[in-house]
């Protein structure tokens, strides 16, 4: 696992690393408090990102780590003004599927892994129900 700060990603610099991690016999990770979804997360709200994929030319896929949320940044090149380049974000329920779809369009190989989801966060991964809803169920 690798992490970068927003600055590291946007300026193309080194990874996030805490030298104190070397003092442990187990893998250490940066803190990752959960986002409360009280408002839409923005890039500037994220301090640390998990690196999902990177390649040269400023291409990468990153997942919000601190705070931890269903929020992804897809970087498709250096020049934001050129068609198909710049930064894209995906947030909330269904974001993960959209990122996989976008990665396929960009020819980025992503592996599929099993994911443990806490009961209170399952709503982020379920398909939205369609059709009328009865709000007055007993």
Steps between C-alpha positions, in 0.01 A plus 500: 500500500617848415366841597537852370380836619297718265811716457710191413253405227448844349869597504631157398716457809586215735268274698369561850719318752536511876844382618344385830335213309838329504473460880233227470497134404166538323388707205408853604259724313418869525196588711175472306202646683169442324331780308149572631340576158336812645609680182672412174869432547739717296864440401614766745332308787725196449837501675620153395409279203560130448677445168293254297693540173769728358694529178709767333347810349300584814257212459367349821205382703479587869251422778433732793673362810497788749213552529389156388208521256366379167684775320745448215728723297589391148789691348519463124790732414681825571303751292149574624409703189564214253209267424509187713764638739488632850335381819169322542330415829243236589309515828243306697288195420606337173828695481709185502317356198539828313874500567533144368307603189721806448816295554389260229441793261851626572655154459606490865516147641339476843474183703179405675534416867255394766400788721380485859229758559372594844124463537442875529681560167322240284278773349804628310532174305138399431322579179243775556149362507285615212126549487254647748570468868240450771611731777225386736601139566403369846 
